[in-house]
Amino acid sequence: MVDKVVQATMIAREMAPDMKIDGELQSDAAIIPAIGSKKAPDSEIAGQANVLVFPTLETGNIAYKLVQRMAKAEAVGPVLQWMAAPINDLSRGCSVSDIVNLVAITANQAKAMK
């Protein structure tokens, strides 16, 4: 899966050359400054990441469900990017609020495609 992350990082940098983008960071190094500075001392964003990208839908799903349940956080998604049409996913255990939030995101994706 590292190859997918490397490729995604290259594509993201090409699409947004002015954006600070790093790849192949473990999640703790991406969001915890003390760990980021040790594991990725040359990274501009290690320990300060505000967006995490996962190599597969399955890994992203596992991560967001853990955070949602353990932190009692509101999670929206998964939100799929760069598809031919606005397509997103809802869990069988989703709430009405989850549906409303994801419909709003999907509608905005559809609007942006026009």
FISE-357364 format. One record per residue: residue number from 1; x negated, y, z negated of N, C-alpha, C, O in turn. Coordinates in nm, 2 decimals. Layout:
# FISE-357364
   n    n_X    n_Y    n_Z   ca_X   ca_Y   ca_Z    c_X    c_Y    c_Z    o_X    o_Y    o_Z
 NUM      X      Y      Z      X      Y      Z      X      Y      Z      X      Y      Z
...
# end
This chain:
# FISE-357364
   n    n_X    n_Y    n_Z   ca_X   ca_Y   ca_Z    c_X    c_Y    c_Z    o_X    o_Y    o_Z
   1  -0.08  -0.12   0.00   0.00   0.00   0.00  -0.09   0.13   0.00  -0.04   0.23   0.03
   2  -0.21   0.11  -0.04  -0.30   0.23  -0.04  -0.31   0.29   0.10  -0.31   0.41   0.12
   3  -0.31   0.20   0.20  -0.32   0.25   0.34  -0.20   0.34   0.38  -0.22   0.44   0.45
   4  -0.08   0.30   0.33   0.04   0.39   0.35   0.02   0.52   0.29   0.06   0.62   0.35
   5  -0.04   0.53   0.17  -0.05   0.65   0.10  -0.16   0.74   0.17  -0.14   0.86   0.19
   6  -0.27   0.68   0.22  -0.37   0.75   0.29  -0.31   0.81   0.42  -0.33   0.93   0.45
   7  -0.23   0.73   0.49  -0.17   0.78   0.62  -0.07   0.89   0.59  -0.06   0.99   0.66
   8   0.01   0.87   0.48   0.11   0.97   0.45   0.05   1.10   0.41   0.10   1.21   0.44
   9  -0.06   1.09   0.34  -0.14   1.21   0.30  -0.19   1.29   0.42  -0.18   1.41   0.42
  10  -0.25   1.21   0.51  -0.30   1.28   0.64  -0.18   1.35   0.71  -0.20   1.46   0.76
  11  -0.07   1.28   0.72   0.04   1.34   0.80   0.09   1.47   0.72   0.12   1.57   0.79
  12   0.10   1.46   0.59   0.15   1.57   0.51   0.06   1.69   0.53   0.10   1.80   0.54
  13  -0.08   1.66   0.52  -0.17   1.77   0.54  -0.17   1.84   0.68  -0.18   1.96   0.69
  14  -0.14   1.76   0.78  -0.13   1.81   0.91   0.00   1.90   0.92   0.00   2.00   0.99
  15   0.11   1.85   0.86   0.23   1.92   0.87   0.24   2.05   0.78   0.30   2.15   0.82
  16   0.16   2.05   0.67   0.16   2.17   0.58   0.02   2.20   0.54  -0.02   2.17   0.42
  17  -0.07   2.25   0.63  -0.21   2.27   0.60  -0.23   2.37   0.48  -0.34   2.36   0.42
  18  -0.14   2.46   0.46  -0.16   2.56   0.35  -0.11   2.50   0.21  -0.14   2.57   0.11
  19  -0.05   2.39   0.21   0.00   2.33   0.08  -0.11   2.25   0.01  -0.19   2.18   0.08
  20  -0.12   2.26  -0.12  -0.21   2.17  -0.19  -0.15   2.03  -0.20  -0.05   2.01  -0.26
  21  -0.22   1.94  -0.13  -0.17   1.80  -0.13  -0.29   1.71  -0.16  -0.40   1.73  -0.11
  22  -0.26   1.61  -0.25  -0.36   1.51  -0.28  -0.30   1.38  -0.26  -0.18   1.36  -0.27
  23  -0.38   1.28  -0.24  -0.33   1.15  -0.22  -0.40   1.05  -0.31  -0.51   1.07  -0.36
  24  -0.34   0.93  -0.32  -0.41   0.82  -0.39  -0.43   0.84  -0.54  -0.53   0.79  -0.59
  25  -0.35   0.93  -0.60  -0.36   0.95  -0.74  -0.27   0.85  -0.81  -0.16   0.84  -0.77
  26  -0.32   0.79  -0.92  -0.23   0.72  -1.00  -0.14   0.82  -1.07  -0.17   0.93  -1.10
  27  -0.02   0.77  -1.11   0.08   0.86  -1.16   0.03   0.94  -1.29   0.06   1.06  -1.30
  28  -0.04   0.87  -1.38  -0.09   0.94  -1.50  -0.19   1.05  -1.46  -0.19   1.16  -1.52
  29  -0.27   1.02  -1.36  -0.37   1.12  -1.32  -0.30   1.24  -1.25  -0.35   1.35  -1.25
  30  -0.19   1.21  -1.19  -0.11   1.32  -1.11  -0.04   1.41  -1.21  -0.03   1.53  -1.17
  31   0.00   1.37  -1.32   0.09   1.45  -1.41   0.03   1.49  -1.54   0.08   1.57  -1.61
  32  -0.08   1.42  -1.59  -0.13   1.45  -1.72  -0.27   1.51  -1.70  -0.36   1.45  -1.65
  33  -0.29   1.64  -1.73  -0.41   1.71  -1.71  -0.54   1.65  -1.76  -0.64   1.64  -1.69
  34  -0.54   1.60  -1.88  -0.66   1.54  -1.94  -0.70   1.41  -1.86  -0.82   1.39  -1.84
  35  -0.60   1.33  -1.81  -0.63   1.21  -1.73  -0.67   1.25  -1.59  -0.76   1.20  -1.54
  36  -0.60   1.35  -1.54  -0.63   1.39  -1.40  -0.77   1.45  -1.39  -0.84   1.42  -1.29
  37  -0.82   1.52  -1.49  -0.96   1.58  -1.48  -1.06   1.47  -1.49  -1.17   1.48  -1.44
  38  -1.03   1.36  -1.56  -1.12   1.25  -1.57  -1.12   1.16  -1.44  -1.23   1.12  -1.39
  39  -1.00   1.12  -1.40  -0.99   1.03  -1.29  -1.01   1.09  -1.15  -1.06   1.03  -1.06
  40  -0.98   1.22  -1.14  -1.00   1.29  -1.01  -1.05   1.43  -1.03  -0.98   1.53  -1.01
  41  -1.18   1.44  -1.08  -1.23   1.57  -1.11  -1.24   1.67  -1.00  -1.25   1.79  -1.02
  42  -1.24   1.62  -0.87  -1.25   1.71  -0.76  -1.12   1.75  -0.70  -1.11   1.83  -0.61
  43  -1.01   1.70  -0.76  -0.88   1.74  -0.71  -0.83   1.87  -0.76  -0.85   1.91  -0.88
  44  -0.77   1.95  -0.67  -0.71   2.08  -0.71  -0.58   2.06  -0.79  -0.54   2.16  -0.86
  45  -0.51   1.95  -0.78  -0.38   1.94  -0.84  -0.37   1.82  -0.94  -0.26   1.81  -1.00
  46  -0.47   1.75  -0.96  -0.46   1.63  -1.05  -0.42   1.69  -1.19  -0.47   1.79  -1.24
  47  -0.32   1.62  -1.25  -0.27   1.66  -1.37  -0.16   1.77  -1.37  -0.10   1.81  -1.47
  48  -0.14   1.82  -1.25  -0.04   1.93  -1.23   0.06   1.91  -1.12   0.13   2.00  -1.08
  49   0.07   1.79  -1.07   0.15   1.75  -0.96   0.30   1.78  -0.99   0.34   1.75  -1.11
  50   0.37   1.84  -0.90   0.52   1.86  -0.92   0.60   1.78  -0.83   0.73   1.78  -0.84
  51   0.54   1.70  -0.74   0.61   1.61  -0.65   0.53   1.48  -0.64   0.41   1.49  -0.62
  52   0.59   1.37  -0.66   0.53   1.24  -0.65   0.59   1.17  -0.53   0.71   1.17  -0.51
  53   0.50   1.11  -0.45   0.55   1.04  -0.33   0.51   0.89  -0.35   0.39   0.86  -0.38
  54   0.60   0.80  -0.33   0.57   0.66  -0.35   0.56   0.59  -0.21   0.63   0.63  -0.12
  55   0.48   0.48  -0.20   0.46   0.42  -0.07   0.58   0.34  -0.02   0.59   0.31   0.10
  56   0.67   0.30  -0.11   0.79   0.23  -0.06   0.91   0.27  -0.14   0.90   0.32  -0.25
  57   1.02   0.24  -0.09   1.15   0.27  -0.16   1.16   0.19  -0.29   1.20   0.25  -0.39
  58   1.11   0.07  -0.29   1.11  -0.01  -0.41   1.03   0.05  -0.52   1.08   0.06  -0.64
  59   0.91   0.09  -0.49   0.82   0.15  -0.60   0.88   0.28  -0.65   0.88   0.31  -0.77
  60   0.93   0.36  -0.56   1.00   0.49  -0.60   1.12   0.46  -0.69   1.14   0.53  -0.79
  61   1.20   0.36  -0.65   1.32   0.33  -0.73   1.28   0.28  -0.87   1.34   0.32  -0.96
  62   1.18   0.20  -0.88   1.14   0.15  -1.01   1.09   0.27  -1.10   1.14   0.28  -1.21
  63   1.01   0.35  -1.04   0.96   0.47  -1.12   1.07   0.56  -1.17   1.07   0.60  -1.28
  64   1.16   0.60  -1.07   1.26   0.70  -1.11   1.36   0.64  -1.21   1.41   0.71  -1.30
  65   1.39   0.51  -1.20   1.48   0.45  -1.30   1.42   0.45  -1.44   1.49   0.47  -1.54
  66   1.29   0.41  -1.44   1.22   0.41  -1.57   1.23   0.55  -1.64   1.26   0.56  -1.76
  67   1.19   0.65  -1.56   1.19   0.79  -1.62   1.33   0.83  -1.66   1.35   0.89  -1.76
  68   1.42   0.81  -1.57   1.56   0.85  -1.60   1.61   0.79  -1.73   1.67   0.86  -1.81
  69   1.59   0.66  -1.75   1.64   0.59  -1.87   1.56   0.62  -1.99   1.62   0.65  -2.10
  70   1.43   0.62  -1.98   1.35   0.64  -2.10   1.34   0.79  -2.15   1.33   0.81  -2.27
  71   1.35   0.88  -2.05   1.34   1.02  -2.09   1.48   1.09  -2.10   1.49   1.20  -2.13
  72   1.58   1.01  -2.07   1.72   1.06  -2.07   1.72   1.18  -1.97   1.78   1.28  -2.01
  73   1.66   1.16  -1.86   1.65   1.27  -1.76   1.76   1.25  -1.65   1.81   1.14  -1.63
  74   1.79   1.36  -1.59   1.88   1.35  -1.47   1.79   1.32  -1.35   1.70   1.40  -1.32
  75   1.83   1.22  -1.28   1.75   1.18  -1.16   1.85   1.19  -1.04   1.96   1.14  -1.05
  76   1.80   1.24  -0.93   1.87   1.25  -0.81   1.79   1.18  -0.70   1.68   1.21  -0.68
  77   1.86   1.08  -0.64   1.79   1.01  -0.53   1.81   0.86  -0.54   1.89   0.81  -0.62
  78   1.72   0.79  -0.47   1.61   0.84  -0.39   1.66   0.92  -0.27   1.76   0.90  -0.21
  79   1.58   1.03  -0.24   1.60   1.11  -0.13   1.50   1.07  -0.02   1.38   1.07  -0.04
  80   1.55   1.03   0.09   1.47   0.98   0.20   1.44   1.09   0.30   1.52   1.18   0.33
  81   1.31   1.10   0.34   1.27   1.21   0.43   1.23   1.16   0.57   1.19   1.04   0.58
  82   1.24   1.24   0.66   1.19   1.22   0.80   1.26   1.10   0.87   1.20   1.03   0.95
  83   1.39   1.09   0.84   1.47   0.99   0.91   1.53   1.05   1.03   1.54   1.18   1.03
  84   1.58   0.97   1.12   1.65   1.03   1.24   1.78   1.10   1.21   1.83   1.18   1.28
  85   1.84   1.06   1.10   1.96   1.12   1.05   1.95   1.13   0.90   1.87   1.06   0.83
  86   2.03   1.22   0.84   2.02   1.23   0.69   2.08   1.11   0.62   2.20   1.09   0.62
  87   1.99   1.03   0.56   2.03   0.91   0.50   1.97   0.91   0.36   1.85   0.93   0.34
  88   2.05   0.88   0.26   2.00   0.87   0.12   2.06   0.75   0.06   2.15   0.68   0.11
  89   2.02   0.72  -0.07   2.06   0.60  -0.13   2.12   0.62  -0.27   2.07   0.71  -0.34
  90   2.22   0.55  -0.30   2.27   0.56  -0.44   2.27   0.42  -0.50   2.29   0.32  -0.44
  91   2.25   0.42  -0.63   2.25   0.29  -0.71   2.39   0.25  -0.73   2.48   0.33  -0.74
  92   2.41   0.12  -0.75   2.54   0.07  -0.79   2.59   0.12  -0.92   2.71   0.13  -0.95
  93   2.49   0.16  -1.01   2.53   0.21  -1.14   2.53   0.36  -1.14   2.53   0.42  -1.25
  94   2.55   0.43  -1.03   2.55   0.57  -1.03   2.68   0.63  -1.09   2.78   0.56  -1.09
  95   2.66   0.75  -1.13   2.78   0.83  -1.18   2.84   0.92  -1.08   2.79   0.93  -0.97
  96   2.95   0.98  -1.11   3.02   1.07  -1.02   2.92   1.19  -0.99   2.91   1.24  -0.88
  97   2.85   1.23  -1.10   2.76   1.34  -1.09   2.64   1.31  -0.99   2.60   1.39  -0.91
  98   2.60   1.18  -1.00   2.49   1.13  -0.91   2.54   1.14  -0.76   2.46   1.19  -0.67
  99   2.66   1.11  -0.74   2.72   1.11  -0.60   2.73   1.25  -0.55   2.69   1.28  -0.44
 100   2.78   1.34  -0.63   2.80   1.48  -0.60   2.66   1.54  -0.56   2.64   1.61  -0.46
 101   2.56   1.52  -0.65   2.43   1.58  -0.63   2.37   1.53  -0.50   2.31   1.60  -0.42
 102   2.38   1.40  -0.47   2.31   1.34  -0.35   2.39   1.38  -0.22   2.33   1.40  -0.12
 103   2.52   1.40  -0.24   2.60   1.44  -0.12   2.55   1.59  -0.09   2.54   1.62   0.03
 104   2.53   1.67  -0.19   2.49   1.81  -0.16   2.35   1.81  -0.09   2.33   1.89   0.00
 105   2.26   1.72  -0.14   2.13   1.72  -0.07   2.14   1.67   0.07   2.08   1.72   0.16
 106   2.22   1.56   0.09   2.24   1.51   0.23   2.30   1.61   0.32   2.26   1.61   0.44
 107   2.40   1.68   0.27   2.46   1.79   0.35   2.36   1.89   0.39   2.36   1.94   0.51
 108   2.27   1.93   0.30   2.17   2.03   0.33   2.07   1.97   0.43   2.02   2.04   0.52
 109   2.04   1.84   0.42   1.95   1.78   0.52   2.01   1.78   0.66   1.95   1.81   0.76
 110   2.14   1.75   0.67   2.22   1.75   0.79   2.22   1.89   0.85   2.20   1.91   0.97
 111   2.24   1.99   0.77   2.24   2.13   0.82   2.11   2.17   0.87   2.10   2.24   0.97
 112   2.00   2.13   0.81   1.86   2.16   0.85   1.83   2.10   0.98   1.74   2.14   1.05
 113   1.89   1.99   1.02   1.86   1.92   1.14   1.92   1.99   1.26   1.88   1.96   1.38
 114   2.01   2.08   1.24   2.08   2.14   1.36   1.99   2.25   1.41   2.03   2.32   1.51
# end
